[in-house]
Amino acid sequence: MKKWLKISLWSVFAIVLIAIVFFVKKEMDEKLVPVPEISIHADAENAFLTTAELHEKLKRANLLFDGQTRAQLKTEEIEKFIAGISQVKKVEVFQFLDGSWKIDVDMRIPIARIFNKYGETFYIDDKGNTMDVTQSHTARVLIFSGEIKDKKTSFSVNEIINNDSLISIRKLDDIYRISSYVCKDPLFHSLIGQVHLKKSGDFVLIPLVGDQKIIFGSAYSDSEVEEKFKKLEIFYKEAMPYEGWETYREISLKFDGQIVCKKKNTNE
């Protein structure tokens, strides 16, 4: 008898507990969704998305709306939608027991903007992935133009590097090597503004100071890029202060172990 009573009491307790949980959940689901806490982590100089813009994008996608209840909040769909924004590297959406929720976004860091030979333009980030441009934000990065056949939808830098058949015909990996070095080097980050790719395959650096052209040549490896920029750095620090910024019209880094310069107004 006691055992039967004990089982009955536990059954009643379980039913009551389930009923309480059901009604509490129902009450919580019917509550209005509060404004989310949005954290966007981005390069301050090249931020492509603000909290207000993200909120507006979610409203336009009908993922946030007036009178929305907790039951109508679809956090997985919101996370998937934000992840689909090409400038976003990573996103997580958290929902807490008290009804509050948070959107945490890591943005990609652009290092170069490309204008290809087909009239298209896009960015590459510090990991070698392509990014869309936006009408509301423009990144202050190195500009690449000229005979560039790569498109935004073609291949990432990693895909090119790991494919022997692509590495010989694509230039996105070379562009990535040059822009990565320039971004990390304070001297060249302040000096070089644009890079042009010639039909010959040579990259030409266009400095912000002076009107000379710097024939960089190829950029097949990180070591080649580093060696050429080191040569140019020595030239800038040791020769330019004495020769002057307006002395040369062309500086070539193509040849191993030397720099070949052409002065202005001289017969070649």
C-alpha positions in Angstrom: 0.0 0.0 0.0 2.8 2.4 0.9 4.6 1.6 -2.3 1.5 2.3 -4.4 0.9 5.6 -2.6 4.6 6.6 -3.1 4.3 5.8 -6.9 1.0 7.8 -7.1 2.5 10.8 -5.3 5.5 10.8 -7.7 3.2 10.5 -10.7 1.1 13.5 -9.5 4.3 15.4 -8.9 5.6 14.7 -12.4 2.3 15.7 -14.0 2.2 19.0 -12.0 5.8 19.7 -12.9 5.2 19.1 -16.6 2.1 21.3 -16.4 4.1 24.1 -14.8 6.9 23.9 -17.3 4.3 23.9 -20.2 2.5 27.0 -18.9 5.8 28.8 -18.1 7.1 28.0 -21.6 3.8 29.1 -23.2 3.9 32.4 -21.2 7.5 33.0 -22.2 6.8 32.2 -25.9 4.0 34.8 -26.0 6.3 37.5 -24.7 7.6 40.1 -27.2 11.1 39.7 -28.5 13.4 42.4 -27.0 15.9 44.3 -29.1 19.0 42.1 -29.5 22.4 43.0 -28.2 24.6 43.2 -31.3 28.4 43.1 -31.2 30.3 43.6 -34.4 34.0 43.0 -34.3 35.7 44.7 -37.3 38.8 46.6 -38.4 37.8 50.1 -37.3 39.2 51.7 -40.5 37.4 49.3 -42.8 34.1 48.3 -41.1 31.6 47.1 -43.6 28.6 46.7 -41.3 27.1 48.7 -38.4 24.6 47.5 -35.8 21.9 49.7 -37.3 22.5 48.3 -40.8 22.4 44.7 -39.6 19.2 45.4 -37.7 17.7 46.9 -40.9 18.8 43.9 -43.0 17.1 41.5 -40.6 13.9 43.5 -40.7 14.0 43.5 -44.5 14.4 39.7 -44.5 11.4 39.5 -42.2 13.5 37.9 -39.5 12.7 40.8 -37.1 9.4 42.6 -37.1 7.1 44.6 -34.8 5.0 42.5 -32.4 7.3 39.5 -32.8 7.1 36.9 -30.0 9.8 34.6 -28.7 8.1 31.7 -30.3 8.4 33.5 -33.7 12.1 34.2 -33.2 14.2 31.9 -35.5 17.7 32.1 -34.3 19.1 29.5 -36.6 17.6 31.2 -39.7 19.0 34.6 -38.4 22.5 33.0 -38.0 22.3 31.5 -41.5 21.2 34.8 -43.0 24.0 36.8 -41.4 26.6 34.1 -42.4 25.5 34.7 -46.0 26.7 38.3 -46.0 30.0 38.0 -47.8 31.8 40.5 -45.5 31.0 38.3 -42.5 33.6 35.8 -41.3 31.8 34.3 -38.4 28.4 34.8 -36.6 26.8 33.3 -33.5 23.3 34.0 -32.1 22.7 33.4 -28.5 19.3 33.2 -26.7 19.1 33.4 -22.9 16.6 32.1 -20.4 15.4 35.5 -19.4 14.3 36.2 -22.9 17.2 38.4 -24.0 19.4 37.5 -26.9 22.7 38.5 -28.6 24.2 38.5 -32.1 28.0 38.3 -32.2 29.6 39.0 -35.6 33.2 38.8 -36.7 33.8 40.7 -39.9 36.4 39.9 -42.6 39.4 42.2 -42.9 39.9 43.5 -46.5 43.5 43.9 -47.7 43.0 44.7 -51.4 40.4 45.8 -53.9 40.5 44.3 -57.4 39.3 45.8 -60.6 39.5 43.0 -63.2 39.7 43.2 -66.9 35.9 42.5 -67.2 34.9 45.7 -65.4 34.1 43.8 -62.1 35.3 44.9 -58.7 35.6 43.0 -55.4 37.8 42.7 -52.3 40.0 40.0 -51.0 40.4 39.6 -47.2 43.4 38.7 -45.0 42.7 35.0 -45.4 42.5 35.1 -49.2 38.8 34.9 -49.6 36.8 37.2 -51.9 34.3 39.8 -50.7 31.5 41.9 -52.3 31.8 45.7 -52.5 29.0 47.7 -50.9 27.5 51.0 -51.8 27.6 52.3 -48.2 31.2 51.4 -47.3 34.6 51.7 -49.1 37.7 50.1 -47.6 41.0 52.0 -47.7 43.1 49.3 -49.1 45.6 48.6 -51.9 44.0 48.9 -55.4 44.8 46.3 -58.1 43.9 46.8 -61.8 45.0 45.8 -65.3 45.1 42.4 -66.9 43.4 40.5 -64.0 41.2 37.6 -65.2 40.3 36.4 -61.7 36.6 36.9 -60.7 35.0 37.0 -57.3 33.2 33.7 -58.0 36.3 31.9 -59.4 38.6 30.6 -56.7 40.0 31.5 -53.3 43.7 32.0 -52.8 44.0 28.7 -51.0 42.3 26.8 -53.8 44.7 28.4 -56.3 47.8 27.6 -54.2 46.9 24.0 -53.8 46.1 23.4 -57.5 49.1 23.2 -59.9 46.8 23.8 -62.9 45.4 27.0 -61.4 48.6 28.5 -60.0 50.1 29.2 -63.4 47.1 31.0 -64.9 45.6 32.8 -61.9 46.9 36.0 -60.3 44.8 36.2 -57.1 47.5 34.4 -55.1 50.1 36.8 -56.3 47.9 39.8 -55.5 47.3 38.3 -52.0 51.1 38.0 -51.4 51.8 41.6 -52.4 48.8 43.1 -50.5 49.5 41.0 -47.4 53.1 42.4 -47.3 52.1 46.0 -47.9 49.4 45.8 -45.2 51.8 44.6 -42.6 54.7 46.9 -43.4 54.2 50.5 -42.1 56.6 52.0 -44.7 54.9 50.5 -47.8 51.4 50.8 -46.4 51.9 54.6 -46.4 53.8 54.7 -49.7 52.1 52.3 -52.1 48.5 53.1 -53.2 47.9 51.1 -56.4 49.3 48.1 -58.3 48.8 47.5 -62.1 49.2 44.2 -63.8 50.6 44.4 -67.3 49.9 42.0 -70.2 53.5 40.8 -69.8 52.6 39.5 -66.3 54.6 42.1 -64.5 53.1 43.9 -61.5 53.8 47.7 -61.4 53.6 49.5 -58.1 52.4 53.1 -58.2 53.5 55.1 -55.1 51.6 57.9 -53.5 54.8 60.0 -53.3 56.6 60.8 -56.6 55.5 59.9 -60.1 57.9 57.0 -60.8 56.8 53.5 -61.7 58.1 50.6 -59.7 58.4 47.4 -61.8 57.9 44.7 -59.3 57.7 41.8 -61.8 56.3 38.5 -60.6 55.2 37.5 -57.1 55.3 33.7 -57.2 56.3 33.1 -53.6 56.3 34.9 -50.2 60.1 34.8 -50.2 60.3 36.5 -53.6 57.9 39.2 -52.5 59.8 39.8 -49.3 63.2 40.0 -51.0 61.9 42.6 -53.5 60.3 44.8 -50.9 63.5 44.6 -48.8 65.5 45.8 -51.7 63.1 48.6 -52.3 63.2 49.6 -48.6 67.0 49.8 -48.6 66.8 51.9 -51.8 64.2 54.3 -50.3 66.2 54.7 -47.1 69.7 55.0 -48.5 69.4 56.4 -52.0 66.2 58.5 -52.1 67.2 61.0 -49.4 70.3 61.9 -51.6 68.9 61.5 -55.1 65.4 63.0 -54.4 61.9 61.6 -55.0 61.6 63.2 -58.4 64.9 61.9 -59.9 63.7 58.6 -61.3 60.9 57.7 -63.6 61.2 54.0 -63.2 62.6 51.6 -60.6 62.8 47.9 -61.5 63.0 45.1 -58.9 62.8 42.3 -61.5 66.4 41.3 -61.5 68.0 39.2 -58.7 70.2 41.0 -56.3 70.0 44.4 -57.9 67.7 47.4 -58.6 67.8 49.0 -62.1 66.7 52.6 -62.2 65.9 55.0 -65.1 66.3 58.7 -64.5 64.0 61.4 -66.0 65.1 63.3 -69.1 67.9 61.0 -70.1 68.7 59.2 -73.3 68.5 55.5 -72.9 
